[in-house]
Each structure stands twice: as C-alpha cells, then as structure tokens.
Amino acid sequence: MGLLDQALLEVRWERAKNEFETKLGLLNLSYTQAMAIGILVSITLNFILNKLWTFDDRDFSTLYALKQYTIYVSLCSVGAVLQFALVYVLVESSGIQYGLALFPAVAIGSLSNFLLNKKLTFREKIWN
C-alpha cells in the first residue's frame, strides 16, 4: 500500500468515525447514561430468555412472574452496580478506553447475575 492509499484510507476512517460519533451525539447521552439504559434493557430481556430457555420455567402467571422479575431485577442490580463501578473506575482513574473497560466489567457482572439468579430466583442448585 502506497502513501497515497494509506492517507486516503485514514481520511475515510476519520470521516466514518466522525459520522458515527455525530449520530450518537444526536442522542445527547453520556457514556454513563447509555450504559444505564443498556443495563436496564439487558436485564429485562435476560429475565425472559433465562425464564424460558435457560431454566425452562414456563409459569407466567402474573403474581409468580412479577415476583420472579422483582427478585431478578434486585439481584441483577448487584451485577449492574459492579459493572458500572468497574467501568467508571477503569475509565476515570486508570484512563482505559470505555470499550476496553466493558470487557472485564461485563464478565464480572454477568457471572454474578447468573449465579445469584440461578440460586435465588429460579431456585436451582449452583453446582449439580
């Protein structure tokens, strides 16, 4: 690749990056606000998928499902706080980029969510 080709590639990359950032900027969300919305949506979708698929729980009677959802959200809040705090500390204190900080934070939050909800929400043994 010649110098001209490399320069054109860099210009195209910058334009694409700026366009993407402009579109995200239209939402006027900080990374912490975007993360909070993402966590709330993921908690709700994960409850439905875990109930149906992972734990094969088909009881959707209103009171039972609402009780389970309340427990699920409460326990996931622990994972969300862990995830949020870890990302915040890594970004603000360590200078790690937001995208890279998400990897360990999501892993820790996901593992704690799964284990807590398996035991307390869906009443299954953690280790068979």
N, CA, C and O atoms as a GROMACS GRO file, in nm:
protein
  512
    1MET      N    1   0.086  -0.116   0.000
    1MET     CA    2   0.000   0.000   0.000
    1MET      C    3   0.091   0.123   0.000
    1MET      O    4   0.181   0.137   0.083
    2GLY      N    5   0.065   0.211  -0.095
    2GLY     CA    6   0.144   0.332  -0.105
    2GLY      C    7   0.101   0.437  -0.004
    2GLY      O    8   0.000   0.422   0.064
    3LEU      N    9   0.180   0.543   0.005
    3LEU     CA   10   0.150   0.650   0.098
    3LEU      C   11   0.017   0.718   0.067
    3LEU      O   12  -0.058   0.754   0.158
    4LEU      N   13  -0.012   0.735  -0.063
    4LEU     CA   14  -0.139   0.798  -0.102
    4LEU      C   15  -0.257   0.710  -0.062
    4LEU      O   16  -0.356   0.761  -0.010
    5ASP      N   17  -0.246   0.579  -0.085
    5ASP     CA   18  -0.353   0.487  -0.047
    5ASP      C   19  -0.374   0.488   0.106
    5ASP      O   20  -0.487   0.487   0.154
    6GLN      N   21  -0.265   0.490   0.178
    6GLN     CA   22  -0.275   0.492   0.324
    6GLN      C   23  -0.339   0.622   0.373
    6GLN      O   24  -0.420   0.620   0.466
    7ALA      N   25  -0.303   0.732   0.312
    7ALA     CA   26  -0.361   0.862   0.350
    7ALA      C   27  -0.511   0.864   0.320
    7ALA      O   28  -0.589   0.912   0.402
    8LEU      N   29  -0.551   0.812   0.204
    8LEU     CA   30  -0.693   0.806   0.169
    8LEU      C   31  -0.770   0.717   0.266
    8LEU      O   32  -0.883   0.749   0.305
    9LEU      N   33  -0.710   0.605   0.304
    9LEU     CA   34  -0.773   0.514   0.399
    9LEU      C   35  -0.792   0.583   0.533
    9LEU      O   36  -0.898   0.569   0.595
   10GLU      N   37  -0.693   0.658   0.579
   10GLU     CA   38  -0.704   0.729   0.706
   10GLU      C   39  -0.812   0.837   0.700
   10GLU      O   40  -0.884   0.858   0.797
   11VAL      N   41  -0.822   0.906   0.586
   11VAL     CA   42  -0.926   1.009   0.571
   11VAL      C   43  -1.064   0.944   0.574
   11VAL      O   44  -1.155   0.996   0.639
   12ARG      N   45  -1.081   0.831   0.505
   12ARG     CA   46  -1.210   0.761   0.504
   12ARG      C   47  -1.246   0.714   0.646
   12ARG      O   48  -1.360   0.725   0.688
   13TRP      N   49  -1.146   0.662   0.717
   13TRP     CA   50  -1.169   0.617   0.854
   13TRP      C   51  -1.214   0.732   0.942
   13TRP      O   52  -1.310   0.717   1.018
   14GLU      N   53  -1.148   0.845   0.933
   14GLU     CA   54  -1.184   0.961   1.016
   14GLU      C   55  -1.325   1.010   0.983
   14GLU      O   56  -1.401   1.045   1.072
   15ARG      N   57  -1.360   1.011   0.854
   15ARG     CA   58  -1.495   1.054   0.815
   15ARG      C   59  -1.600   0.959   0.872
   15ARG      O   60  -1.701   1.003   0.926
   16ALA      N   61  -1.576   0.828   0.859
   16ALA     CA   62  -1.671   0.729   0.911
   16ALA      C   63  -1.684   0.742   1.062
   16ALA      O   64  -1.794   0.737   1.116
   17LYS      N   65  -1.571   0.759   1.129
   17LYS     CA   66  -1.571   0.773   1.275
   17LYS      C   67  -1.646   0.899   1.317
   17LYS      O   68  -1.726   0.895   1.411
   18ASN      N   69  -1.623   1.010   1.249
   18ASN     CA   70  -1.691   1.135   1.282
   18ASN      C   71  -1.841   1.125   1.257
   18ASN      O   72  -1.921   1.178   1.334
   19GLU      N   73  -1.880   1.057   1.149
   19GLU     CA   74  -2.022   1.040   1.118
   19GLU      C   75  -2.090   0.957   1.227
   19GLU      O   76  -2.200   0.990   1.271
   20PHE      N   77  -2.025   0.850   1.268
   20PHE     CA   78  -2.079   0.765   1.375
   20PHE      C   79  -2.092   0.844   1.505
   20PHE      O   80  -2.196   0.837   1.571
   21GLU      N   81  -1.989   0.918   1.543
   21GLU     CA   82  -1.993   0.997   1.666
   21GLU      C   83  -2.100   1.105   1.658
   21GLU      O   84  -2.162   1.137   1.759
   22THR      N   85  -2.121   1.162   1.539
   22THR     CA   86  -2.226   1.264   1.523
   22THR      C   87  -2.362   1.202   1.544
   22THR      O   88  -2.447   1.261   1.611
   23LYS      N   89  -2.385   1.085   1.488
   23LYS     CA   90  -2.515   1.018   1.505
   23LYS      C   91  -2.539   0.984   1.651
   23LYS      O   92  -2.650   1.002   1.701
   24LEU      N   93  -2.437   0.935   1.721
   24LEU     CA   94  -2.452   0.908   1.863
   24LEU      C   95  -2.475   1.036   1.942
   24LEU      O   96  -2.550   1.037   2.039
   25GLY      N   97  -2.410   1.142   1.901
   25GLY     CA   98  -2.423   1.270   1.970
   25GLY      C   99  -2.563   1.327   1.962
   25GLY      O  100  -2.602   1.406   2.048
   26LEU      N  101  -2.640   1.288   1.861
   26LEU     CA  102  -2.777   1.337   1.848
   26LEU      C  103  -2.863   1.290   1.966
   26LEU      O  104  -2.963   1.354   1.999
   27LEU      N  105  -2.824   1.181   2.029
   27LEU     CA  106  -2.899   1.131   2.144
   27LEU      C  107  -2.867   1.209   2.271
   27LEU      O  108  -2.940   1.202   2.369
   28ASN      N  109  -2.757   1.284   2.268
   28ASN     CA  110  -2.714   1.363   2.383
   28ASN      C  111  -2.700   1.278   2.510
   28ASN      O  112  -2.743   1.320   2.617
   29LEU      N  113  -2.642   1.161   2.496
   29LEU     CA  114  -2.622   1.073   2.611
   29LEU      C  115  -2.474   1.065   2.644
   29LEU      O  116  -2.389   1.057   2.555
   30SER      N  117  -2.444   1.067   2.772
   30SER     CA  118  -2.308   1.040   2.814
   30SER      C  119  -2.288   0.889   2.814
   30SER      O  120  -2.384   0.814   2.803
   31TYR      N  121  -2.164   0.846   2.827
   31TYR     CA  122  -2.141   0.702   2.830
   31TYR      C  123  -2.206   0.639   2.952
   31TYR      O  124  -2.248   0.523   2.945
   32THR      N  125  -2.217   0.710   3.063
   32THR     CA  126  -2.281   0.654   3.182
   32THR      C  127  -2.432   0.640   3.162
   32THR      O  128  -2.492   0.542   3.207
   33GLN      N  129  -2.495   0.738   3.094
   33GLN     CA  130  -2.638   0.728   3.065
   33GLN      C  131  -2.667   0.615   2.968
   33GLN      O  132  -2.761   0.538   2.987
   34ALA      N  133  -2.585   0.605   2.864
   34ALA     CA  134  -2.603   0.498   2.766
   34ALA      C  135  -2.586   0.361   2.831
   34ALA      O  136  -2.659   0.267   2.799
   35MET      N  137  -2.490   0.351   2.923
   35MET     CA  138  -2.467   0.225   2.992
   35MET      C  139  -2.585   0.190   3.081
   35MET      O  140  -2.625   0.073   3.086
   36ALA      N  141  -2.643   0.286   3.151
   36ALA     CA  142  -2.758   0.261   3.238
   36ALA      C  143  -2.878   0.211   3.157
   36ALA      O  144  -2.947   0.118   3.200
   37ILE      N  145  -2.904   0.272   3.043
   37ILE     CA  146  -3.014   0.228   2.957
   37ILE      C  147  -2.988   0.087   2.906
   37ILE      O  148  -3.078   0.003   2.905
   38GLY      N  149  -2.866   0.062   2.863
   38GLY     CA  150  -2.829  -0.071   2.814
   38GLY      C  151  -2.845  -0.178   2.919
   38GLY      O  152  -2.891  -0.289   2.890
   39ILE      N  153  -2.809  -0.146   3.042
   39ILE     CA  154  -2.822  -0.243   3.152
   39ILE      C  155  -2.968  -0.274   3.179
   39ILE      O  156  -3.004  -0.391   3.198
   40LEU      N  157  -3.054  -0.173   3.182
   40LEU     CA  158  -3.197  -0.195   3.207
   40LEU      C  159  -3.261  -0.282   3.098
   40LEU      O  160  -3.337  -0.374   3.129
   41VAL      N  161  -3.231  -0.253   2.974
   41VAL     CA  162  -3.286  -0.332   2.863
   41VAL      C  163  -3.234  -0.476   2.871
   41VAL      O  164  -3.310  -0.571   2.852
   42SER      N  165  -3.105  -0.492   2.898
   42SER     CA  166  -3.049  -0.627   2.903
   42SER      C  167  -3.104  -0.708   3.020
   42SER      O  168  -3.124  -0.829   3.007
   43ILE      N  169  -3.128  -0.644   3.134
   43ILE     CA  170  -3.185  -0.716   3.248
   43ILE      C  171  -3.322  -0.773   3.212
   43ILE      O  172  -3.351  -0.889   3.240
   44THR      N  173  -3.406  -0.692   3.149
   44THR     CA  174  -3.541  -0.736   3.114
   44THR      C  175  -3.538  -0.848   3.010
   44THR      O  176  -3.608  -0.949   3.026
   45LEU      N  177  -3.458  -0.832   2.906
   45LEU     CA  178  -3.451  -0.937   2.803
   45LEU      C  179  -3.389  -1.064   2.859
   45LEU      O  180  -3.432  -1.174   2.824
   46ASN      N  181  -3.288  -1.051   2.943
   46ASN     CA  182  -3.226  -1.169   3.002
   46ASN      C  183  -3.320  -1.243   3.095
   46ASN      O  184  -3.316  -1.366   3.102
   47PHE      N  185  -3.406  -1.172   3.165
   47PHE     CA  186  -3.504  -1.239   3.251
   47PHE      C  187  -3.594  -1.329   3.165
   47PHE      O  188  -3.613  -1.446   3.197
   48ILE      N  189  -3.646  -1.273   3.058
   48ILE     CA  190  -3.736  -1.351   2.971
   48ILE      C  191  -3.663  -1.471   2.912
   48ILE      O  192  -3.715  -1.582   2.914
   49LEU      N  193  -3.543  -1.450   2.860
   49LEU     CA  194  -3.468  -1.560   2.799
   49LEU      C  195  -3.427  -1.665   2.903
   49LEU      O  196  -3.434  -1.785   2.876
   50ASN      N  197  -3.383  -1.621   3.020
   50ASN     CA  198  -3.347  -1.718   3.124
   50ASN      C  199  -3.467  -1.798   3.170
   50ASN      O  200  -3.458  -1.919   3.189
   51LYS      N  201  -3.579  -1.731   3.187
   51LYS     CA  202  -3.701  -1.799   3.232
   51LYS      C  203  -3.744  -1.906   3.132
   51LYS      O  204  -3.776  -2.018   3.169
   52LEU      N  205  -3.744  -1.869   3.004
   52LEU     CA  206  -3.791  -1.962   2.901
   52LEU      C  207  -3.687  -2.067   2.862
   52LEU      O  208  -3.718  -2.186   2.852
   53TRP      N  209  -3.566  -2.023   2.841
   53TRP     CA  210  -3.468  -2.110   2.777
   53TRP      C  211  -3.372  -2.175   2.876
   53TRP      O  212  -3.361  -2.297   2.880
   54THR      N  213  -3.305  -2.096   2.955
   54THR     CA  214  -3.202  -2.150   3.044
   54THR      C  215  -3.261  -2.238   3.153
   54THR      O  216  -3.211  -2.347   3.179
   55PHE      N  217  -3.368  -2.191   3.217
   55PHE     CA  218  -3.424  -2.262   3.330
   55PHE      C  219  -3.556  -2.332   3.298
   55PHE      O  220  -3.617  -2.393   3.386
   56ASP      N  221  -3.601  -2.323   3.173
   56ASP     CA  222  -3.721  -2.392   3.126
   56ASP      C  223  -3.840  -2.372   3.220
   56ASP      O  224  -3.911  -2.467   3.254
   57ASP      N  225  -3.860  -2.248   3.261
   57ASP     CA  226  -3.969  -2.211   3.352
   57ASP      C  227  -4.078  -2.145   3.269
   57ASP      O  228  -4.063  -2.031   3.225
   58ARG      N  229  -4.188  -2.216   3.248
   58ARG     CA  230  -4.296  -2.165   3.163
   58ARG      C  231  -4.413  -2.107   3.242
   58ARG      O  232  -4.518  -2.076   3.185
   59ASP      N  233  -4.397  -2.093   3.371
   59ASP     CA  234  -4.505  -2.039   3.455
   59ASP      C  235  -4.502  -1.886   3.447
   59ASP      O  236  -4.419  -1.820   3.510
   60PHE      N  237  -4.595  -1.831   3.370
   60PHE     CA  238  -4.605  -1.687   3.355
   60PHE      C  239  -4.730  -1.631   3.422
   60PHE      O  240  -4.781  -1.526   3.383
   61SER      N  241  -4.778  -1.701   3.524
   61SER     CA  242  -4.891  -1.644   3.597
   61SER      C  243  -4.845  -1.510   3.653
   61SER      O  244  -4.729  -1.495   3.694
   62THR      N  245  -4.934  -1.414   3.656
   62THR     CA  246  -4.897  -1.275   3.681
   62THR      C  247  -4.819  -1.256   3.811
   62THR      O  248  -4.711  -1.197   3.810
   63LEU      N  249  -4.872  -1.303   3.922
   63LEU     CA  250  -4.806  -1.280   4.050
   63LEU      C  251  -4.672  -1.352   4.060
   63LEU      O  252  -4.574  -1.296   4.109
   64TYR      N  253  -4.668  -1.477   4.013
   64TYR     CA  254  -4.544  -1.554   4.018
   64TYR      C  255  -4.436  -1.490   3.932
   64TYR      O  256  -4.323  -1.473   3.976
   65ALA      N  257  -4.471  -1.455   3.809
   65ALA     CA  258  -4.373  -1.394   3.718
   65ALA      C  259  -4.329  -1.257   3.769
   65ALA      O  260  -4.211  -1.222   3.758
   66LEU      N  261  -4.420  -1.181   3.824
   66LEU     CA  262  -4.385  -1.049   3.879
   66LEU      C  263  -4.293  -1.063   4.000
   66LEU      O  264  -4.199  -0.985   4.016
   67LYS      N  265  -4.320  -1.162   4.085
   67LYS     CA  266  -4.233  -1.187   4.200
   67LYS      C  267  -4.094  -1.226   4.152
   67LYS      O  268  -3.994  -1.175   4.202
   68GLN      N  269  -4.087  -1.317   4.054
   68GLN     CA  270  -3.957  -1.358   4.000
   68GLN      C  271  -3.884  -1.240   3.936
   68GLN      O  272  -3.764  -1.222   3.956
   69TYR      N  273  -3.956  -1.160   3.861
   69TYR     CA  274  -3.894  -1.046   3.793
   69TYR      C  275  -3.839  -0.946   3.895
   69TYR      O  276  -3.730  -0.891   3.877
   70THR      N  277  -3.914  -0.925   4.003
   70THR     CA  278  -3.868  -0.834   4.108
   70THR      C  279  -3.738  -0.885   4.172
   70THR      O  280  -3.644  -0.809   4.194
   71ILE      N  281  -3.735  -1.014   4.202
   71ILE     CA  282  -3.614  -1.074   4.259
   71ILE      C  283  -3.500  -1.064   4.158
   71ILE      O  284  -3.387  -1.030   4.193
   72TYR      N  285  -3.531  -1.096   4.033
   72TYR     CA  286  -3.430  -1.095   3.927
   72TYR      C  287  -3.369  -0.956   3.911
   72TYR      O  288  -3.247  -0.941   3.905
   73VAL      N  289  -3.454  -0.855   3.904
   73VAL     CA  290  -3.405  -0.717   3.889
   73VAL      C  291  -3.322  -0.676   4.011
   73VAL      O  292  -3.218  -0.612   3.997
   74SER      N  293  -3.369  -0.713   4.128
   74SER     CA  294  -3.294  -0.679   4.250
   74SER      C  295  -3.156  -0.741   4.250
   74SER      O  296  -3.057  -0.675   4.282
   75LEU      N  297  -3.148  -0.868   4.214
   75LEU     CA  298  -3.019  -0.936   4.211
   75LEU      C  299  -2.931  -0.885   4.097
   75LEU      O  300  -2.809  -0.872   4.113
   76CYS      N  301  -2.992  -0.855   3.985
   76CYS     CA  302  -2.914  -0.801   3.873
   76CYS      C  303  -2.861  -0.662   3.904
   76CYS      O  304  -2.761  -0.618   3.847
   77SER      N  305  -2.927  -0.594   3.994
   77SER     CA  306  -2.878  -0.463   4.035
   77SER      C  307  -2.740  -0.475   4.099
   77SER      O  308  -2.656  -0.386   4.085
   78VAL      N  309  -2.718  -0.584   4.169
   78VAL     CA  310  -2.585  -0.609   4.227
   78VAL      C  311  -2.482  -0.617   4.115
   78VAL      O  312  -2.377  -0.553   4.121
   79GLY      N  313  -2.513  -0.697   4.013
   79GLY     CA  314  -2.422  -0.709   3.899
   79GLY      C  315  -2.407  -0.578   3.823
   79GLY      O  316  -2.299  -0.545   3.776
   80ALA      N  317  -2.517  -0.504   3.812
   80ALA     CA  318  -2.512  -0.375   3.742
   80ALA      C  319  -2.424  -0.275   3.816
   80ALA      O  320  -2.348  -0.201   3.754
   81VAL      N  321  -2.436  -0.273   3.948
   81VAL     CA  322  -2.353  -0.183   4.028
   81VAL      C  323  -2.206  -0.222   4.014
   81VAL      O  324  -2.120  -0.135   4.000
   82LEU      N  325  -2.178  -0.351   4.019
   82LEU     CA  326  -2.041  -0.398   3.999
   82LEU      C  327  -1.987  -0.355   3.862
   82LEU      O  328  -1.876  -0.304   3.850
   83GLN      N  329  -2.069  -0.378   3.759
   83GLN     CA  330  -2.029  -0.343   3.623
   83GLN      C  331  -2.009  -0.193   3.609
   83GLN      O  332  -1.907  -0.149   3.555
   84PHE      N  333  -2.103  -0.117   3.655
   84PHE     CA  334  -2.098   0.029   3.644
   84PHE      C  335  -1.976   0.084   3.718
   84PHE      O  336  -1.903   0.168   3.665
   85ALA      N  337  -1.955   0.037   3.841
   85ALA     CA  338  -1.843   0.085   3.922
   85ALA      C  339  -1.709   0.050   3.859
   85ALA      O  340  -1.617   0.132   3.856
   86LEU      N  341  -1.698  -0.073   3.810
   86LEU     CA  342  -1.572  -0.114   3.750
   86LEU      C  343  -1.541  -0.034   3.624
   86LEU      O  344  -1.428   0.009   3.604
   87VAL      N  345  -1.642  -0.014   3.539
   87VAL     CA  346  -1.620   0.068   3.418
   87VAL      C  347  -1.581   0.209   3.458
   87VAL      O  348  -1.486   0.265   3.403
   88TYR      N  349  -1.652   0.266   3.552
   88TYR     CA  350  -1.623   0.404   3.594
   88TYR      C  351  -1.480   0.417   3.646
   88TYR      O  352  -1.408   0.508   3.608
   89VAL      N  353  -1.440   0.326   3.733
   89VAL     CA  354  -1.306   0.330   3.790
   89VAL      C  355  -1.201   0.312   3.680
   89VAL      O  356  -1.101   0.384   3.677
   90LEU      N  357  -1.223   0.216   3.591
   90LEU     CA  358  -1.125   0.191   3.485
   90LEU      C  359  -1.114   0.310   3.389
   90LEU      O  360  -1.004   0.344   3.346
   91VAL      N  361  -1.226   0.372   3.356
   91VAL     CA  362  -1.224   0.486   3.263
   91VAL      C  363  -1.169   0.611   3.331
   91VAL      O  364  -1.079   0.676   3.278
   92GLU      N  365  -1.222   0.644   3.448
   92GLU     CA  366  -1.188   0.771   3.512
   92GLU      C  367  -1.054   0.768   3.585
   92GLU      O  368  -0.980   0.866   3.583
   93SER      N  369  -1.022   0.657   3.649
   93SER     CA  370  -0.898   0.652   3.728
   93SER      C  371  -0.780   0.595   3.652
   93SER      O  372  -0.666   0.640   3.668
   94SER      N  373  -0.807   0.496   3.570
   94SER     CA  374  -0.697   0.428   3.501
   94SER      C  375  -0.676   0.477   3.359
   94SER      O  376  -0.574   0.444   3.297
   95GLY      N  377  -0.770   0.554   3.307
   95GLY     CA  378  -0.756   0.606   3.171
   95GLY      C  379  -0.778   0.503   3.062
   95GLY      O  380  -0.742   0.526   2.947
   96ILE      N  381  -0.838   0.391   3.098
   96ILE     CA  382  -0.866   0.287   2.998
   96ILE      C  383  -0.986   0.332   2.916
   96ILE      O  384  -1.080   0.392   2.969
   97GLN      N  385  -0.983   0.303   2.787
   97GLN     CA  386  -1.095   0.341   2.700
   97GLN      C  387  -1.221   0.267   2.744
   97GLN      O  388  -1.217   0.154   2.791
   98TYR      N  389  -1.333   0.336   2.726
   98TYR     CA  390  -1.463   0.281   2.767
   98TYR      C  391  -1.488   0.142   2.709
   98TYR      O  392  -1.528   0.051   2.781
   99GLY      N  393  -1.464   0.126   2.580
   99GLY     CA  394  -1.489  -0.003   2.515
   99GLY      C  395  -1.407  -0.116   2.574
   99GLY      O  396  -1.456  -0.228   2.587
  100LEU      N  397  -1.284  -0.088   2.610
  100LEU     CA  398  -1.198  -0.191   2.671
  100LEU      C  399  -1.237  -0.217   2.816
  100LEU      O  400  -1.226  -0.330   2.864
  101ALA      N  401  -1.283  -0.114   2.884
  101ALA     CA  402  -1.324  -0.130   3.024
  101ALA      C  403  -1.448  -0.217   3.036
  101ALA      O  404  -1.471  -0.278   3.141
  102LEU      N  405  -1.528  -0.223   2.931
  102LEU     CA  406  -1.650  -0.303   2.936
  102LEU      C  407  -1.623  -0.452   2.948
  102LEU      O  408  -1.701  -0.524   3.011
  103PHE      N  409  -1.515  -0.501   2.887
  103PHE     CA  410  -1.490  -0.646   2.885
  103PHE      C  411  -1.484  -0.708   3.024
  103PHE      O  412  -1.563  -0.799   3.052
  104PRO      N  413  -1.394  -0.665   3.112
  104PRO     CA  414  -1.393  -0.728   3.244
  104PRO      C  415  -1.518  -0.696   3.325
  104PRO      O  416  -1.565  -0.779   3.403
  105ALA      N  417  -1.572  -0.576   3.308
  105ALA     CA  418  -1.690  -0.536   3.384
  105ALA      C  419  -1.811  -0.621   3.348
  105ALA      O  420  -1.884  -0.666   3.437
  106VAL      N  421  -1.833  -0.644   3.220
  106VAL     CA  422  -1.946  -0.725   3.176
  106VAL      C  423  -1.927  -0.869   3.220
  106VAL      O  424  -2.024  -0.935   3.259
  107ALA      N  425  -1.806  -0.920   3.214
  107ALA     CA  426  -1.780  -1.058   3.256
  107ALA      C  427  -1.813  -1.077   3.404
  107ALA      O  428  -1.880  -1.174   3.441
  108ILE      N  429  -1.768  -0.986   3.488
  108ILE     CA  430  -1.793  -0.996   3.633
  108ILE      C  431  -1.942  -0.979   3.662
  108ILE      O  432  -1.998  -1.054   3.742
  109GLY      N  433  -2.005  -0.880   3.599
  109GLY     CA  434  -2.148  -0.858   3.620
  109GLY      C  435  -2.232  -0.976   3.574
  109GLY      O  436  -2.326  -1.016   3.641
  110SER      N  437  -2.198  -1.032   3.459
  110SER     CA  438  -2.274  -1.146   3.406
  110SER      C  439  -2.262  -1.269   3.494
  110SER      O  440  -2.362  -1.336   3.520
  111LEU      N  441  -2.142  -1.298   3.539
  111LEU     CA  442  -2.122  -1.415   3.623
  111LEU      C  443  -2.198  -1.401   3.756
  111LEU      O  444  -2.263  -1.496   3.800
  112SER      N  445  -2.190  -1.285   3.817
  112SER     CA  446  -2.262  -1.267   3.944
  112SER      C  447  -2.413  -1.274   3.922
  112SER      O  448  -2.484  -1.333   4.003
  113ASN      N  449  -2.462  -1.215   3.813
  113ASN     CA  450  -2.606  -1.223   3.783
  113ASN      C  451  -2.652  -1.366   3.766
  113ASN      O  452  -2.753  -1.407   3.823
  114PHE      N  453  -2.577  -1.443   3.688
  114PHE     CA  454  -2.619  -1.580   3.660
  114PHE      C  455  -2.622  -1.664   3.788
  114PHE      O  456  -2.722  -1.731   3.815
  115LEU      N  457  -2.515  -1.659   3.865
  115LEU     CA  458  -2.509  -1.742   3.985
  115LEU      C  459  -2.614  -1.703   4.089
  115LEU      O  460  -2.679  -1.789   4.147
  116LEU      N  461  -2.630  -1.574   4.113
  116LEU     CA  462  -2.729  -1.528   4.210
  116LEU      C  463  -2.871  -1.564   4.166
  116LEU      O  464  -2.952  -1.610   4.247
  117ASN      N  465  -2.902  -1.543   4.040
  117ASN     CA  466  -3.038  -1.571   3.992
  117ASN      C  467  -3.066  -1.719   3.979
  117ASN      O  468  -3.179  -1.763   4.001
  118LYS      N  469  -2.966  -1.796   3.944
  118LYS     CA  470  -2.987  -1.941   3.937
  118LYS      C  471  -3.030  -1.993   4.075
  118LYS      O  472  -3.123  -2.073   4.086
  119LYS      N  473  -2.962  -1.947   4.176
  119LYS     CA  474  -2.990  -1.995   4.313
  119LYS      C  475  -3.116  -1.933   4.373
  119LYS      O  476  -3.199  -2.005   4.428
  120LEU      N  477  -3.131  -1.802   4.362
  120LEU     CA  478  -3.236  -1.733   4.437
  120LEU      C  479  -3.365  -1.707   4.359
  120LEU      O  480  -3.473  -1.714   4.416
  121THR      N  481  -3.355  -1.678   4.230
  121THR     CA  482  -3.476  -1.650   4.152
  121THR      C  483  -3.539  -1.778   4.099
  121THR      O  484  -3.660  -1.797   4.109
  122PHE      N  485  -3.455  -1.866   4.042
  122PHE     CA  486  -3.508  -1.986   3.978
  122PHE      C  487  -3.492  -2.111   4.063
  122PHE      O  488  -3.527  -2.221   4.020
  123ARG      N  489  -3.440  -2.094   4.185
  123ARG     CA  490  -3.434  -2.199   4.288
  123ARG      C  491  -3.365  -2.327   4.240
  123ARG      O  492  -3.413  -2.438   4.263
  124GLU      N  493  -3.252  -2.310   4.173
  124GLU     CA  494  -3.174  -2.424   4.129
  124GLU      C  495  -3.042  -2.427   4.202
  124GLU      O  496  -2.992  -2.324   4.247
  125LYS      N  497  -2.984  -2.548   4.212
  125LYS     CA  498  -2.852  -2.560   4.273
  125LYS      C  499  -2.749  -2.494   4.183
  125LYS      O  500  -2.758  -2.500   4.060
  126ILE      N  501  -2.652  -2.431   4.245
  126ILE     CA  502  -2.545  -2.367   4.166
  126ILE      C  503  -2.459  -2.474   4.102
  126ILE      O  504  -2.428  -2.464   3.984
  127TRP      N  505  -2.420  -2.575   4.178
  127TRP     CA  506  -2.341  -2.686   4.124
  127TRP      C  507  -2.427  -2.811   4.131
  127TRP      O  508  -2.479  -2.844   4.238
  128ASN      N  509  -2.442  -2.881   4.022
  128ASN     CA  510  -2.524  -3.002   4.020
  128ASN      C  511  -2.452  -3.119   4.082
  128ASN      O  512  -2.507  -3.229   4.088
   0.00000   0.00000   0.00000
